[in-house]
Structures are given as C-alpha cells and as structure tokens.
C-alpha cells in the first residue's frame, strides 16, 4: 500500500472502492436492460387442416405447371417438370445442387408465368413437389423450404417419395452416375 509523508508522519492512503463498485453494477445493469435480446427465428408453414375433408383440399393442377424435386444424399438435387410416366426419358431428370437450384426454379417459374387467384392477387402458377429420399438429410428439407421462400414460390408440398420416383432416380444414377 502506498504511504504519504505528511510533515514527517507517514500516513497510509486508502481509497474507498464502494462508489466504484456501485458504478460498475449500475453500468452492468444499464447494459443488460438496454440490449435487445435476439428472438428465435422460425419459418411459417401452412399445414392442411386435419378435420377438413381431403377432397376439399385437392386442387386441379396443370401437369406442365408442376416441378418435382428429389432430394438425395450429399446435397444433390434431381428435378423434373410434369408428371412421372413409365416412358419418361432419363434425360428429362436434371441434376443440380443447392448453389444452382434457386436460379433454375426462378427460370422455370418465369417460363410458366403467373395467374390471378380469387382475390385478384397475381400468383405464380408453378407448384413444386419436394420428395426427399431416405438418404436425404433434414437440413436439405429445411434448405429447400428456404429456397421456396426466397424464390417466392407460394405453392409447394413435401411428400414421401414414391416407388416410381425412386426407380426413376436409380435408373438415372445407373445410366449417368452420381458425379
């Protein structure tokens, strides 16, 4: 501790730290109360009503306005337009990944065009059906939902992959490989 020599007497200096501690706690309290806490972010999903008649939920869709996306392992995406038929050529299945799917969806959406709904609101007529394979990760589904939101595609569905889609994908991978 420091000593001060005052007229031949040695007097010790004491600094009262109580006001400094009070000020520190006041500052901590001020910053805690004035900072904004980040709220958890969530994605809104419109789910069908369980009590509603399934026939009421069905809607007519032009085959040319549908896009089916198959999510596979290692962030690979395969997609095709229209319905899957047994004689559908393998070269209609297009392979991409998450870095390119946004541009491809926007391009297809622009080709299909828009239509007005009951309220006169312009809406893109495209409907996307997302079918994750058993090898796809949950993150891929969330990333695909993000792409739907970013590209402003209002109509989409997540459904189980059908046996026909799985067979079509396997035939494609045998023919062209997974590279």
C-alpha positions as CSV (number, residue, x, y, z in Angstrom):
1,X,0.0,0.0,0.0
2,X,1.2,3.5,-0.8
3,X,2.3,5.8,2.0
4,X,2.3,9.6,2.0
5,X,4.8,11.5,4.1
6,X,2.9,14.4,5.6
7,X,5.1,16.6,7.8
8,X,7.3,13.8,9.0
9,X,4.4,11.4,9.7
10,X,3.7,8.5,7.5
11,X,0.1,8.3,6.6
12,X,-1.4,5.4,4.6
13,X,-3.7,6.3,1.7
14,X,-6.9,4.4,1.4
15,X,-9.3,4.7,-1.5
16,X,-12.9,3.8,-0.8
17,X,-13.9,1.4,-3.6
18,X,-17.5,1.3,-2.7
19,X,-18.7,4.0,-5.1
20,X,-16.6,2.4,-7.9
21,X,-18.3,-1.0,-7.3
22,X,-21.7,0.7,-7.3
23,X,-20.9,2.4,-10.6
24,X,-19.8,-0.9,-12.1
25,X,-23.0,-2.6,-11.1
26,X,-25.1,0.3,-12.4
27,X,-23.3,0.1,-15.8
28,X,-23.8,-3.7,-16.0
29,X,-27.5,-3.3,-15.1
30,X,-27.9,-0.5,-17.7
31,X,-26.3,-2.5,-20.5
32,X,-28.3,-5.7,-19.6
33,X,-31.6,-3.8,-19.7
34,X,-30.9,-1.7,-22.8
35,X,-29.6,-4.5,-25.1
36,X,-32.2,-6.2,-27.2
37,X,-32.4,-9.9,-26.8
38,X,-32.5,-11.9,-30.1
39,X,-35.8,-13.6,-30.6
40,X,-35.7,-17.2,-32.0
41,X,-36.4,-17.3,-35.7
42,X,-38.9,-19.7,-37.2
43,X,-40.4,-20.5,-40.5
44,X,-44.1,-20.2,-41.1
45,X,-45.7,-23.3,-42.7
46,X,-49.2,-23.6,-43.9
47,X,-50.4,-27.0,-43.0
48,X,-53.7,-28.6,-44.1
49,X,-56.5,-28.8,-41.5
50,X,-56.7,-32.4,-40.2
51,X,-60.5,-32.1,-39.7
52,X,-61.2,-31.0,-43.3
53,X,-62.4,-33.4,-46.0
54,X,-59.4,-34.4,-48.1
55,X,-61.5,-34.0,-51.3
56,X,-61.9,-30.3,-50.5
57,X,-58.2,-29.9,-50.2
58,X,-57.5,-31.3,-53.7
59,X,-57.0,-28.8,-56.4
60,X,-56.6,-29.2,-60.1
61,X,-53.1,-28.6,-61.4
62,X,-51.8,-28.4,-64.9
63,X,-49.2,-31.0,-65.5
64,X,-46.9,-28.5,-67.2
65,X,-47.0,-26.3,-64.1
66,X,-45.6,-28.9,-61.7
67,X,-42.0,-29.3,-60.8
68,X,-40.9,-32.4,-58.8
69,X,-37.7,-32.1,-56.7
70,X,-36.0,-35.3,-55.4
71,X,-33.6,-34.6,-52.6
72,X,-30.7,-37.1,-52.3
73,X,-27.6,-37.7,-50.3
74,X,-24.6,-35.3,-50.3
75,X,-26.8,-32.2,-51.1
76,X,-27.7,-33.5,-54.5
77,X,-31.0,-32.4,-56.1
78,X,-32.7,-34.0,-59.0
79,X,-35.7,-32.5,-60.6
80,X,-38.1,-32.8,-63.5
81,X,-41.2,-31.0,-64.8
82,X,-44.6,-32.5,-65.2
83,X,-45.7,-35.9,-64.1
84,X,-43.6,-39.1,-63.9
85,X,-44.7,-41.6,-66.5
86,X,-43.1,-45.0,-67.2
87,X,-41.9,-43.9,-70.6
88,X,-40.4,-40.6,-69.4
89,X,-36.9,-40.2,-70.9
90,X,-34.0,-40.2,-68.4
91,X,-32.5,-37.0,-69.8
92,X,-35.6,-35.1,-68.5
93,X,-34.3,-35.6,-65.0
94,X,-31.9,-32.7,-64.3
95,X,-29.2,-32.8,-61.6
96,X,-28.2,-29.8,-59.6
97,X,-27.3,-28.7,-56.1
98,X,-28.3,-26.0,-53.7
99,X,-25.9,-23.5,-55.2
100,X,-27.9,-23.6,-58.5
101,X,-31.4,-24.6,-57.7
102,X,-32.6,-21.1,-57.0
103,X,-31.7,-19.8,-60.4
104,X,-33.3,-22.9,-62.0
105,X,-36.5,-22.5,-60.1
106,X,-36.8,-18.8,-61.0
107,X,-36.1,-19.7,-64.6
108,X,-38.9,-22.4,-64.7
109,X,-41.2,-20.1,-62.8
110,X,-40.8,-17.3,-65.4
111,X,-41.4,-19.8,-68.2
112,X,-44.7,-21.0,-66.6
113,X,-45.9,-17.5,-65.9
114,X,-48.5,-16.1,-63.4
115,X,-52.2,-16.3,-62.9
116,X,-54.6,-14.4,-60.7
117,X,-56.2,-16.0,-57.6
118,X,-59.8,-15.5,-56.4
119,X,-58.9,-12.1,-54.8
120,X,-57.2,-10.8,-57.9
121,X,-53.7,-11.3,-56.5
122,X,-51.1,-12.3,-59.0
123,X,-49.5,-15.6,-58.1
124,X,-47.0,-17.8,-59.9
125,X,-48.8,-20.8,-61.3
126,X,-46.0,-23.2,-60.5
127,X,-46.4,-25.9,-57.9
128,X,-43.3,-27.6,-56.5
129,X,-43.4,-31.1,-55.0
130,X,-40.5,-31.9,-52.8
131,X,-39.7,-35.6,-52.3
132,X,-36.8,-36.4,-50.0
133,X,-35.2,-39.8,-50.4
134,X,-34.4,-41.9,-47.4
135,X,-30.7,-40.8,-47.8
136,X,-31.5,-37.0,-47.7
137,X,-30.8,-35.1,-44.5
138,X,-33.3,-33.0,-42.6
139,X,-31.1,-29.9,-43.3
140,X,-31.8,-30.5,-47.0
141,X,-35.5,-30.2,-46.5
142,X,-35.1,-27.0,-44.5
143,X,-32.8,-25.6,-47.1
144,X,-35.4,-26.4,-49.8
145,X,-38.1,-24.6,-47.8
146,X,-35.7,-21.6,-47.6
147,X,-35.4,-21.7,-51.4
148,X,-39.2,-21.7,-51.7
149,X,-39.4,-18.6,-49.5
150,X,-36.5,-16.8,-51.3
151,X,-37.9,-17.5,-54.8
152,X,-41.4,-16.5,-53.7
153,X,-43.0,-19.9,-54.6
154,X,-46.2,-20.0,-52.6
155,X,-47.4,-23.4,-53.7
156,X,-45.3,-26.4,-52.7
157,X,-45.7,-29.7,-50.9
158,X,-43.4,-32.1,-49.1
159,X,-44.5,-35.6,-49.8
160,X,-42.9,-39.1,-49.4
161,X,-41.0,-40.3,-52.4
162,X,-42.9,-42.8,-54.5
163,X,-41.6,-46.2,-55.6
164,X,-41.8,-44.9,-59.2
165,X,-39.7,-41.8,-58.4
166,X,-37.1,-44.0,-56.6
167,X,-36.9,-46.4,-59.5
168,X,-36.6,-43.5,-62.0
169,X,-33.7,-42.0,-59.9
170,X,-31.9,-45.3,-59.6
171,X,-32.2,-45.8,-63.4
172,X,-30.8,-42.3,-63.9
173,X,-27.9,-42.9,-61.5
174,X,-27.0,-46.2,-63.2
175,X,-27.1,-44.5,-66.6
176,X,-25.3,-41.2,-65.8
177,X,-23.6,-41.9,-62.4
178,X,-23.9,-39.7,-59.3
179,X,-20.9,-37.5,-60.1
